[in-house]
Amino acid sequence: MLEYIESKETVFRLLTFFSIFGMMALAEWLFPKRLLTVEKAKRWFNNISLMMLNTLALRLVFPVAAAGFAAWCSTKGIGIFNLVGIPLWLSVVLTIVALDGIIWFQHRLFHTVPTLWRLHAVHHADKDLDVTSGARFHTIEILLSMVIKFGAIALLGAPAVAVILFEVILSGMALFNHSNVAIPVSVDRWLRMVFVTPDMHRVHHSVHRHESDANFGFNLAIWDRLFHTYKESPDDGHYAMTIGIASHREDKQVVWLPGLLSLPFKIFRRTTNETKRSH
């Protein structure tokens, strides 16, 4: 099975991405959580356009994908798992968990370092949250994330199939936990014991900094609990809370593609761009 996934990487990626995207888009339509504040077609057009631009940029800057780099590291004996003899299945599991933890730390870093926050603000400036928000990131952030991922792969000696599975899981979970879908509270309570749910991640997109500096996880929920950044729900409630960045609300800047690409050069300090409120 693992060999099949590795040999059919492109088909596997596309099939899972569009299947999850379609399912979450349908779920949002049938069971919406919140009323949208921006015309959906306009947001989707620009968010998807940014995603396509990022895909092109990755192809141009990194001719070899992450899985290809992992395969190269394997042939050169680079990384922990290429130096110690453990079963493939175990190295796959450990790689997925380790990369998820690294992504959590990366996410927190992008909230802490001012220059990195300017890039990440493009993701947070979305005034609504739905399935397309999961792929809305500034192009430079996407490229930097790939550099970090390459470094993590080299350190771990991650198997190529583990990298493929991790990237598919990460993108699928991002689509899921950014979706505007209403999940019963009883189901959400059990799900978030292991995974990041839409209600859990929505807190992270609040205009209030003490909430946007919580719930950094994209996949496993353990990291926020482990490092004491977990917040169960927004202070204003899921229906009344405001999503986005308080000081950047104009559609020209936070909806349309040219504004999204230029936004990092117009945001400077978080303390002047977000609503601050005590715990």
Secondary structure, DSSP 4 states (H G I P E B T S, - for coil): -HHHHHHTHHHHHHHHHHHHHHHHHHHHHHSBSS--SS-HHHHHHHHHHHHHHHHHHHHHH-SS-HHHHHHHHHHHT-SHHHHS---HHHHHHHHHHHHHHHHHHHHHHHHHSHHHHHHHHHHHT-SS-SGGGGG---HHHHHHHHHHHHHHHHHHT--HHHHHHHHHHHHHHHHHHTS-B---HHHHHHHTTTB--HHHHHGGGBSBHHHHTS---SSBSHHHHHTT---SS-TT-TTTPPBSBTTB--HHHHTSHHHHHHGGGT---GGGTSB----
